[in-house]
Amino acid sequence: MKSETEQPVTAGIGEVTAERALTEAEREMASALGLVDEEEGTGAAEALVDNSAVVPVATGTLYGVGVGPGDPELITVKACRLLRECPVIAYPAARKGGKSYAHEIVNMYVNAEEKILLGLVFPMSKDSVLLENSWKRTAELCWEELRLGRDVAFVTEGDPNLYSTFIHLARLMQELYPGVTVVSVPGISSVLGAAAALERPLADGNERLGIIPATDDREALREALLHHDTVVFLKVAKVLDTVLDVLEELGLGGKASVVTKVSSPYEAIWLDARELRGQPLEYLSLMVVSK
């Protein structure tokens, strides 16, 4: 039994007590917030006593931050600022618990002990089921931080919009969590880093430049070389000999150079790519062909 001194409870939608029914407007608002059982129509007053907990916190922003090709100094001022401001830094890890090339660059600018670090594993596999599950888990890990209002900086080598892991992550996040804010921060790509390392301009005037993922499709390689003045073949390691064969067929054998891990302390340059025939090559390698 309610005492005569009991006061109404302020609940944000209006003053209610357990003995007063909700108005139609109050019921509609409570229903929208999921506080009223539509079938039973009971328990609304108790639920409205404290509905502050159900007000959603503004979600954080997912930033795709390009940190350059390898040299820690090849990072923009904006990228550096965001890395220091964002409470969460996500980075691609080759395996669970592993660190990446981009992670090494980040360590130059932030104190890891002050950040929440997410090492996101992207398995090198062609198994569609494994890949789908891995990507969904990656998106979930980012969302767990974003939904708490924390900004997440996903660091990527080179530029986040040029053959980057971030491209797929951003699409998946927007698909699974509509409304999430995604912002990309440009970075210096390995393509531009290679041009500097080779001291060779990529394009001038009306010259045409092609940036092509290297494959074992000989006809596609020929087309790229025939229709561009300069071609940069990315991820060339696994098909190096095939590319060299096509170059020889077109009389361009001496026009190709290879750069590995450009601008990093592990950088290696071969001005004549023919020296590498039959040799193992690092994954982070590209070839520049200038006619």
Secondary structure, 3 states (H helix, E strand, C coil): CCCCCCCCEECCCCEECCCCCCCHHHHHHHHHCCCCCCCCCCCHHHHHCCCHHHCCCCCCEEEEEECECCCCCCCCHHHHHHHHHCCEEEEEECCCCCCCHHHHHHCCCCCHHHCEEEEEECCCCCCHHHHHHHHHHHHHHHHHHHCCCCCEEEEECECCCCCCHHHHHHHHHHHHCCCCEEEEECCCCHHHHHHHHHCCCCCCCCCCEEEEECCCCHHHHHHHHHCCCEEEEECCHHHHHHHHHHHHHCCCHHHEEEEECCCCCCCEEECCHHHHCCCCCCCCEEEEEEC
